[in-house]
Amino acid sequence: MSKFSLPPPGQSVSQMLPGASGGIQTAISMPADAVRGVCVVCHPHPLYGGAMSNKVVYALATTAQRHGFAALRFNFRGVEGSEGTHDLGRGETDDTVQLAQTLLEQRPGLPLLLAGFSFGSFVALKAAARLKPALLALVAPPFKYFESEPRPAHPGCPWLVLHSTDDEVVDYESTRTGLMRYSPQPELVTLQGAGHFFHGKLREIQTAMSGWLIRNGFQA
């Protein structure tokens, strides 16, 4: 793996970066103008076809990029070119933390945005407890995964959650109940008719996230 450096403004690069226990396949896209933050986006469950090419993951990353973030997507261990094997969210969290730290080494002092979709939301919330991000954006977070381990503490930052009431994979009411245990509660954007995979509804994700970023000081 070659030495890592961020690509020029407006450009993207695919590169293998060191994870906690092996190489991790990444794709990072730069904003057209000055970098105002760094973003790491986590994808859905790797055992059910999840990868960094997922359209919701891509929508989260490109929205962050438009608002001035250097946005990194990556494949969890064992997915496509990433080394290692699935580790039930444990090793995936370690990799997320290491990749975020790699980005922050390139731009010390900039705010970190963590984002995730489905299983990736579970990982991002776990990683937030260690990284203390400036912002956290989750889509359809599966709180059922926390039934067998301690629920992470509040991330201590502005927190956006998007979920559709007709989600057939992650129960909406379970998410709403799980979020009520936190104080202050995150901003919950409730959608209808998007299901779990948001077919034809990516614009709603982008609009909600864009407005939230603007309210938190990141103009497009």
C-alpha positions in Angstrom: 0.0 0.0 0.0 1.4 3.4 -1.1 1.6 6.4 1.2 -1.7 8.1 1.5 -2.4 11.7 0.6 -5.7 13.3 -0.2 -6.5 13.9 -3.9 -6.7 17.4 -5.4 -9.9 19.4 -5.1 -12.9 18.0 -7.0 -11.2 14.7 -7.7 -11.6 11.2 -6.4 -9.2 8.3 -5.8 -9.6 4.6 -5.0 -6.8 3.2 -2.8 -6.0 0.4 -0.3 -5.4 1.8 3.1 -4.3 0.0 6.3 -7.1 -1.2 8.5 -6.8 -2.6 12.0 -5.8 -6.0 10.7 -5.3 -5.7 6.9 -5.8 -3.6 3.8 -9.1 -1.9 3.3 -10.4 -0.9 -0.1 -11.5 2.8 0.0 -12.8 5.5 -2.3 -12.4 9.2 -1.3 -13.9 12.2 -3.0 -12.8 15.8 -2.5 -15.0 18.9 -2.5 -14.4 21.3 -5.4 -13.3 24.1 -3.0 -11.6 24.2 0.4 -11.9 21.2 2.7 -14.0 22.1 5.7 -14.3 18.6 7.2 -13.7 14.9 6.7 -16.4 12.3 6.5 -16.4 8.5 6.8 -19.5 6.5 5.5 -20.2 2.9 6.6 -22.1 0.5 4.3 -24.9 -2.1 5.0 -24.3 -5.6 6.2 -21.5 -7.3 4.3 -23.1 -10.8 4.5 -26.2 -9.6 2.7 -24.6 -7.8 -0.2 -23.6 -4.6 1.5 -20.7 -2.7 -0.1 -19.4 0.9 -0.5 -21.1 1.0 -3.9 -24.5 1.0 -2.2 -26.6 3.8 -3.5 -27.6 5.1 0.0 -24.0 5.2 1.0 -23.1 7.0 -2.2 -25.9 9.5 -1.6 -24.6 10.2 2.0 -21.0 10.6 0.7 -21.8 12.9 -2.2 -24.0 15.1 0.0 -21.2 15.5 2.5 -18.8 16.2 -0.4 -21.0 19.0 -1.7 -20.9 20.6 1.7 -17.1 20.7 1.9 -16.2 17.3 3.3 -13.5 15.0 2.1 -15.8 11.9 1.9 -14.4 8.4 2.3 -16.4 5.3 1.6 -14.8 1.9 2.2 -15.6 -1.9 2.0 -15.8 -3.7 5.3 -13.2 -6.5 5.8 -13.9 -9.4 3.5 -15.9 -7.4 0.9 -14.5 -7.2 -2.6 -10.9 -6.0 -2.3 -10.8 -5.6 1.5 -8.8 -8.1 3.4 -10.0 -10.1 6.4 -13.3 -11.6 7.4 -16.6 -10.4 8.8 -16.3 -9.7 12.6 -19.8 -8.9 13.7 -19.2 -5.2 13.9 -16.2 -5.4 16.2 -13.3 -5.4 13.7 -15.4 -3.2 11.4 -15.6 -0.6 14.2 -11.8 -0.8 14.6 -11.3 -0.2 10.9 -13.7 2.7 10.9 -11.8 4.3 13.7 -8.5 3.8 12.0 -9.6 5.2 8.7 -11.1 8.3 10.3 -7.9 8.8 12.1 -6.0 8.5 8.8 -8.1 11.2 7.3 -7.8 13.5 10.3 -4.0 13.1 10.1 -4.2 14.7 6.7 -6.4 17.6 7.9 -5.7 18.0 11.6 -8.2 20.0 13.5 -11.1 19.7 11.0 -14.5 18.4 12.1 -15.3 14.7 11.6 -18.7 13.6 10.2 -19.5 9.9 10.7 -22.3 8.4 8.6 -23.8 5.0 8.1 -26.7 3.0 6.6 -28.3 0.0 8.3 -25.5 -2.2 9.7 -23.2 0.6 8.8 -25.2 2.8 11.2 -24.5 0.3 14.0 -20.8 0.5 13.3 -20.8 4.3 13.0 -22.5 4.7 16.3 -20.0 2.3 18.0 -17.1 4.2 16.4 -18.5 7.6 17.5 -18.0 6.6 21.1 -14.3 6.4 20.4 -13.9 9.2 17.8 -16.1 11.9 19.3 -17.2 13.2 15.9 -18.5 16.7 15.3 -21.6 15.3 13.5 -23.3 11.9 13.1 -25.8 10.9 10.4 -27.5 7.5 10.5 -30.0 5.9 8.1 -32.2 3.0 9.4 -30.0 2.2 12.5 -30.7 -1.4 13.7 -30.8 -1.1 17.5 -31.5 -4.8 17.7 -27.8 -5.3 17.3 -27.3 -3.7 20.7 -29.4 -6.4 22.5 -26.3 -8.5 23.0 -23.9 -5.6 24.0 -24.0 -2.3 25.8 -25.7 0.5 24.1 -23.2 3.2 23.1 -23.3 6.5 25.0 -24.8 9.6 23.3 -22.2 10.8 20.7 -22.3 14.3 22.2 -22.8 16.0 18.9 -25.6 17.0 16.5 -27.1 13.7 15.4 -29.4 13.0 12.4 -31.4 9.8 11.9 -33.5 9.0 8.8 -35.9 6.1 8.8 -39.0 5.0 6.7 -42.1 3.9 8.6 -42.5 0.9 6.1 -38.9 -0.4 6.5 -39.2 -4.2 6.0 -35.7 -4.9 7.4 -35.1 -2.6 10.4 -38.3 -1.9 12.4 -39.1 1.8 12.5 -40.7 1.6 15.9 -37.7 -0.2 17.3 -35.5 2.7 16.1 -37.8 5.3 17.5 -37.9 3.6 20.9 -34.2 3.2 20.9 -33.6 6.9 20.2 -35.9 7.9 23.0 -33.4 6.5 25.5 -31.0 9.2 24.6 -31.0 12.8 25.9 -30.9 15.0 24.0 -32.6 13.0 21.4 -31.3 13.1 17.8 -33.2 14.8 15.0 -35.4 12.1 13.5 -36.6 12.5 10.0 -39.4 10.1 9.3 -40.1 9.1 5.7 -43.0 7.1 4.2 -42.9 4.7 1.3 -39.1 4.4 1.1 -38.9 0.9 2.5 -35.4 -0.2 3.7 -33.6 0.4 0.5 -35.0 3.8 -0.4 -35.8 2.9 -4.0 -36.6 6.2 -5.8 -36.2 8.1 -2.5 -32.5 9.1 -2.5 -33.4 12.7 -3.1 -35.3 12.7 0.3 -32.1 11.5 2.0 -30.0 14.1 0.3 -32.4 16.9 1.0 -32.7 16.0 4.7 -29.0 15.7 5.2 -28.2 18.8 3.2 -30.6 20.9 5.3 -29.2 19.4 8.5 -25.6 20.2 7.5 -26.6 23.8 6.6 -28.3 24.2 10.1 -25.0 23.1 11.6 -22.9 25.6 9.7 -21.9 23.7 6.5 -23.3 25.6 3.5 -23.2 23.8 0.1 
